Amino acid sequence: MSEPKTAHLSRLWDEFRGMPFPRDFHLREPEGVCMVSLDTYLAGCISVALDGPLDDWRREVLLRLTASLGKVLPSLGDDAYGLEYFTHLHEMALLAAELDAARGE
């Protein structure tokens, strides 16, 4: 990666903040996953990770929900924008977890 992880995550975060939540995803729960809650909790964890290390609770939430999102992403292919939005969120969550782990080393 050519840019430092924090700068890369910050750039992705700025892009994401301009993306509206996908239409009709407030009603979707693929594989029982509430996409609104997943979005809210992951975005909160990512936001905190931009400023410093995560506490244990946020770290566990970030890891658990990142895995959940990774599992449901393939089922979102029927909505191009929804897939783009949640793929972007997943990329940020993976990067936030990587950044947080590096801070703990």
N, C-alpha and C positions, 0 to 999 in steps of 0.2 A: 504494500500500500504506500503510495507516494506521499500522502499527507498524514500527519499524526492522527491517531485514532480519535482523539477528542475533537479535533477540527473537522474530521470526516463526519463524526456523529452530529456535531453542531450544524453542519451544512445539510445533512439529511433531515434533521429536526426542523430547520427553517423551511425546507421544502414541504415537509409533512404538515406543518402548521397551516399552510395555505391550501391544503387539500380538504374539501368538505367530506364529511362522513358519507359513505355510499348510500344512495337512496335505497330504501326498502331493507337495509341490513339491520335496522332496529327490530325487524320482525323475524330475522333468520337466526336459527340456532343449529348449525350443522353439527351433527354428532353430539347434540346436547350442549354445545358451547354457546353461551350468550355473547354475541359479537360486540354488543355495546359495553358490557362489563370488561371483556377482554381488552378492548380498545382503551377504555378509561384507565384500567390498572396498569397496562403496559406503558401507556403514554406517561403516567405519573412516575413510574420507575425509571423510564428513560430520561425524563426531565431531571430527576434527582441525580442520576448517574452522570449527567453533564457537569454537575457542580462538585461532585466528590464521590467518595465511596458510599455504597448502599449499606443500610443497616441489615441485620439478618432477616427481618421480616420481608423487606422489599427484595432482597436477593432471592429468597425462596419464591416469592410471587413472580419475579421476573423469569426465573428459570422454569417454573411450572407452566406459566402461561405462554412462554415462548415455545415450549414443547407442544402445548395444546394447539397453538396457532399453526405450527409446522404440520401437524397431523390433519388439520381441516383445510389448509390451503388448496390441496388438489380438488376439493369439492366446490370451490368457488369459481371454477372455470366458466360457468354459465353467465357470469357477469364480469366483463372485461375491466370495468373501472373498479369494482369491488376487489377483484383479484390484484389489480395494481396497488390499490390502497393498502390492503392487508399484507401484500408482499413487501411493500415499503416499510410498514410497521414491523414485520418480522425481521427484515434486514437490520433495522435500528435496534431491535431488542437483542439480536445476536451480538451486534457490535457493543452495545451497552454492557452485556454480560462479559464479553471479552475484556473490555476496558476495566470493569470492576474487578475482575479476576487478576488482571495485571497490577492493579493498585494494591492488591492484597499480598503480592509476592514480595 
